Amino acid sequence: MPKPEHTGLNIPKYTKVYVMYMDVCTIRLHRKTKSHLDQYREYRNESYDEVVMKLVGIAKAAKDEPELSREAVEKIEAARKRIKAGDFVTEEEARKRLGL
C-alpha cells in the first residue's frame, strides 16, 4: 500500500477537509430576555443560536399547525394539573415497576 503524501498541515492529501464559515452578527438583548433564553437551553454548551432556532421552529410549527399546537398545550396543562394533584409515579416507583 503506498504511503499517502502529506500537506504542510500534516493531513494526508486524500483527506477532504471542509471549512464552514458562518455569517455571524451580534444582537443586543436585555438581561431578562437572556435569562428567558437560558431557560430553554437543553444542555450547558447549547449556543443561543441553537436556542433561538429551536424557538423559531416551534413558532413556525404553531403557525403551520395551530390545532396540533393547541392539542399539545392542552395535554401539557392536563399533565401539570395531574402532577400538582400528586397523580404521578416517582422515579423510584417506575424503577420498581420496570424491575430496574
PAPATOR-310137 format. One line per 10 residues: number of its first residue (from 1); their letters; for each residue x, y, z of N, C-alpha, C. Coordinates in nm, 3 decimals, always signed. Atoms other than C-alpha are relative to their C-alpha. Layout:
BEGIN
NUM> a> X Y Z X Y Z X Y Z | ...
REM end
This chain:
BEGIN
1> mpkpehtgln> +0.085 -0.118 +0.000 +0.000 +0.000 +0.000 +0.089 +0.124 +0.000 | -0.087 -0.119 +0.005 +0.152 +0.335 -0.099 -0.026 +0.093 +0.118 | +0.008 -0.093 -0.111 +0.226 +0.581 +0.175 -0.060 +0.132 -0.051 | +0.062 -0.125 +0.048 +0.000 +0.893 +0.145 +0.096 +0.118 +0.011 | -0.079 -0.122 -0.006 +0.165 +1.221 +0.064 -0.066 +0.095 +0.100 | +0.053 -0.090 -0.101 +0.127 +1.487 +0.329 +0.007 +0.145 -0.047 | -0.002 -0.144 +0.025 +0.041 +1.854 +0.303 +0.077 +0.066 +0.114 | -0.070 -0.072 -0.106 +0.204 +2.121 +0.519 -0.076 -0.002 +0.131 | +0.080 +0.001 -0.122 -0.080 +2.078 +0.770 -0.001 -0.136 +0.068 | -0.008 +0.134 -0.056 +0.012 +1.718 +0.848 -0.131 -0.076 -0.019
11> ipkytkvyvm> +0.123 +0.069 +0.035 -0.307 +1.595 +0.679 +0.026 -0.071 -0.132 | -0.022 +0.070 +0.127 -0.286 +1.323 +0.413 -0.076 +0.068 -0.114 | +0.060 -0.069 +0.114 -0.363 +1.460 +0.063 -0.137 -0.051 -0.036 | +0.129 +0.055 +0.039 -0.656 +1.226 +0.007 -0.111 +0.034 +0.100 | +0.100 -0.037 -0.099 -0.834 +1.358 +0.318 -0.068 +0.128 -0.044 | +0.076 -0.120 +0.034 -1.110 +1.604 +0.237 -0.023 +0.080 +0.127 | +0.021 -0.089 -0.114 -1.126 +1.899 +0.473 -0.103 +0.103 -0.042 | +0.105 -0.097 +0.028 -1.443 +2.106 +0.478 +0.007 +0.110 +0.105 | -0.003 -0.114 -0.091 -1.432 +2.451 +0.628 -0.127 +0.079 -0.023 | +0.124 -0.079 +0.010 -1.756 +2.631 +0.703 +0.020 +0.130 +0.075
21> ymdvctirlh> -0.004 -0.129 -0.066 -1.764 +2.997 +0.779 -0.143 +0.047 +0.019 | +0.135 -0.048 -0.029 -2.075 +3.120 +0.950 -0.002 +0.151 -0.012 | +0.020 -0.143 +0.005 -2.202 +3.464 +0.873 -0.060 +0.037 +0.136 | +0.038 -0.026 -0.138 -2.226 +3.594 +1.229 -0.030 +0.148 +0.019 | +0.028 -0.138 -0.038 -2.386 +3.908 +1.365 -0.024 +0.003 +0.151 | +0.019 -0.018 -0.143 -2.426 +4.045 +1.714 -0.133 +0.069 +0.023 | +0.126 -0.065 -0.037 -2.759 +4.130 +1.872 +0.005 +0.035 +0.148 | +0.004 -0.043 -0.139 -2.827 +4.314 +2.194 -0.130 -0.050 +0.062 | +0.115 +0.050 -0.073 -3.061 +4.160 +2.450 -0.002 +0.060 +0.139 | +0.010 -0.038 -0.140 -3.191 +4.278 +2.781 +0.037 -0.122 +0.084
31> rktkshldqy> -0.038 +0.113 -0.086 -3.066 +4.065 +3.070 -0.118 -0.093 +0.025 | +0.119 +0.081 -0.024 -3.421 +3.948 +3.134 -0.028 -0.092 -0.120 | +0.021 +0.082 +0.121 -3.452 +3.827 +2.773 +0.102 -0.113 -0.004 | -0.104 +0.103 -0.002 -3.121 +3.640 +2.804 -0.034 -0.107 +0.102 | +0.034 +0.100 -0.101 -3.239 +3.473 +3.124 -0.118 -0.086 -0.045 | +0.110 +0.080 +0.057 -3.559 +3.365 +2.945 +0.056 -0.102 -0.098 | -0.062 +0.092 +0.094 -3.347 +3.213 +2.668 +0.075 -0.111 +0.072 | -0.074 +0.099 -0.079 -3.133 +3.037 +2.929 -0.092 -0.113 +0.046 | +0.095 +0.102 -0.047 -3.444 +2.852 +3.049 -0.030 -0.103 -0.108 | +0.027 +0.092 +0.109 -3.478 +2.691 +2.706 +0.122 -0.079 -0.045
41> reyrnesyde> -0.121 +0.075 +0.035 -3.122 +2.561 +2.689 -0.015 -0.143 +0.052 | +0.013 +0.140 -0.039 -3.121 +2.182 +2.695 +0.130 -0.057 +0.053 | -0.129 +0.044 -0.053 -2.751 +2.143 +2.769 +0.088 +0.122 +0.015 | -0.082 -0.113 -0.041 -2.481 +2.367 +2.909 +0.065 +0.075 -0.116 | -0.072 -0.064 +0.110 -2.293 +2.433 +2.585 -0.088 +0.033 -0.119 | +0.089 -0.033 +0.111 -2.601 +2.489 +2.370 +0.011 +0.150 -0.029 | -0.018 -0.141 +0.035 -2.548 +2.814 +2.181 -0.136 +0.071 -0.003 | +0.125 -0.079 +0.008 -2.802 +3.095 +2.181 -0.059 -0.010 -0.140 | +0.051 +0.019 +0.135 -2.826 +3.049 +1.805 -0.086 -0.126 -0.007 | +0.077 +0.124 -0.002 -2.942 +2.692 +1.863 -0.132 +0.018 +0.074
51> vvmklvgiak> +0.121 -0.024 -0.077 -3.192 +2.805 +2.126 -0.101 +0.081 -0.081 | +0.089 -0.085 +0.079 -3.334 +3.078 +1.905 -0.058 -0.077 -0.118 | +0.049 +0.078 +0.113 -3.359 +2.843 +1.605 -0.102 -0.104 +0.044 | +0.097 +0.095 -0.054 -3.538 +2.587 +1.822 -0.133 +0.070 +0.025 | +0.122 -0.076 -0.028 -3.789 +2.852 +1.933 -0.067 +0.045 -0.129 | +0.056 -0.038 +0.130 -3.833 +2.972 +1.574 -0.072 -0.121 -0.062 | +0.063 +0.121 +0.051 -3.907 +2.613 +1.472 -0.132 -0.029 +0.068 | +0.124 +0.021 -0.076 -4.168 +2.583 +1.747 -0.106 +0.100 -0.045 | +0.094 -0.104 +0.043 -4.326 +2.912 +1.643 -0.055 -0.030 -0.139 | +0.046 +0.035 +0.135 -4.340 +2.801 +1.277 -0.098 -0.115 +0.004
61> aakdepelsr> +0.090 +0.115 -0.011 -4.498 +2.469 +1.374 -0.135 +0.043 +0.056 | +0.125 -0.049 -0.058 -4.755 +2.651 +1.586 -0.081 +0.077 -0.103 | +0.069 -0.077 +0.104 -4.837 +2.878 +1.292 -0.053 -0.092 -0.109 | +0.039 +0.091 +0.109 -4.848 +2.596 +1.035 -0.107 -0.100 +0.042 | +0.095 +0.100 -0.049 -5.044 +2.350 +1.251 -0.057 +0.044 +0.135 | +0.048 -0.053 -0.128 -5.233 +2.552 +1.517 -0.081 -0.101 +0.081 | +0.079 +0.098 -0.075 -5.465 +2.263 +1.608 +0.091 -0.095 +0.076 | -0.095 +0.088 -0.066 -5.172 +2.035 +1.684 +0.062 +0.071 +0.119 | -0.061 -0.077 -0.108 -5.014 +2.310 +1.893 -0.098 +0.018 +0.115 | +0.101 -0.016 -0.104 -5.338 +2.372 +2.081 -0.018 -0.130 +0.077
71> eavekieaar> +0.013 +0.131 -0.064 -5.368 +1.999 +2.150 +0.119 -0.026 +0.093 | -0.119 +0.018 -0.083 -5.010 +1.989 +2.281 -0.008 +0.084 +0.127 | +0.013 -0.088 -0.116 -5.076 +2.285 +2.511 -0.102 -0.057 +0.098 | +0.102 +0.059 -0.087 -5.391 +2.120 +2.645 +0.053 -0.122 +0.074 | -0.057 +0.118 -0.065 -5.203 +1.796 +2.716 +0.101 +0.040 +0.107 | -0.098 -0.048 -0.099 -4.925 +1.986 +2.894 -0.072 +0.054 +0.122 | +0.076 -0.055 -0.112 -5.178 +2.174 +3.107 -0.064 -0.112 +0.082 | +0.060 +0.114 -0.071 -5.356 +1.846 +3.194 +0.105 -0.074 +0.083 | -0.108 +0.067 -0.072 -5.025 +1.687 +3.291 +0.043 +0.080 +0.122 | -0.037 -0.085 -0.114 -4.937 +1.983 +3.514 -0.103 -0.011 +0.112
81> krikagdfvt> +0.106 +0.015 -0.101 -5.274 +1.951 +3.690 +0.013 -0.134 +0.072 | -0.018 +0.133 -0.061 -5.215 +1.577 +3.745 +0.116 +0.001 +0.097 | -0.119 -0.004 -0.086 -4.870 +1.643 +3.888 -0.029 +0.080 +0.125 | +0.034 -0.085 -0.115 -5.000 +1.921 +4.112 -0.090 -0.074 +0.098 | +0.091 +0.078 -0.084 -5.268 +1.682 +4.239 +0.069 -0.122 +0.061 | -0.074 +0.114 -0.055 -4.999 +1.424 +4.319 -0.022 -0.129 -0.077 | +0.028 +0.118 +0.081 -5.110 +1.185 +4.045 +0.115 -0.024 -0.097 | -0.115 +0.030 +0.083 -4.771 +1.074 +3.916 +0.079 -0.114 +0.064 | -0.084 +0.109 -0.047 -4.515 +0.797 +3.951 +0.140 +0.056 +0.021 | -0.136 -0.047 -0.025 -4.182 +0.873 +4.114 +0.099 -0.086 -0.078
91> eeearkrlgl> -0.103 +0.075 +0.071 -3.858 +0.760 +3.955 +0.022 -0.134 +0.068 | -0.020 +0.124 -0.076 -3.814 +0.502 +4.230 -0.113 -0.100 -0.027 | +0.114 +0.088 +0.029 -4.165 +0.361 +4.173 +0.008 -0.055 -0.143 | -0.013 +0.044 +0.139 -4.104 +0.346 +3.797 +0.107 -0.107 -0.012 | -0.107 +0.101 +0.003 -3.778 +0.156 +3.852 -0.049 -0.133 +0.054 | +0.054 +0.123 -0.057 -3.957 -0.097 +4.073 -0.093 -0.068 -0.098 | +0.096 +0.056 +0.096 -4.234 -0.144 +3.816 +0.072 -0.064 -0.120 | -0.074 +0.048 +0.115 -3.978 -0.194 +3.540 +0.106 -0.105 +0.036 | -0.097 +0.099 -0.045 -3.760 -0.422 +3.751 +0.144 +0.045 -0.016 | -0.137 -0.054 +0.015 -3.455 -0.197 +3.735 +0.065 +0.025 +0.134
REM end
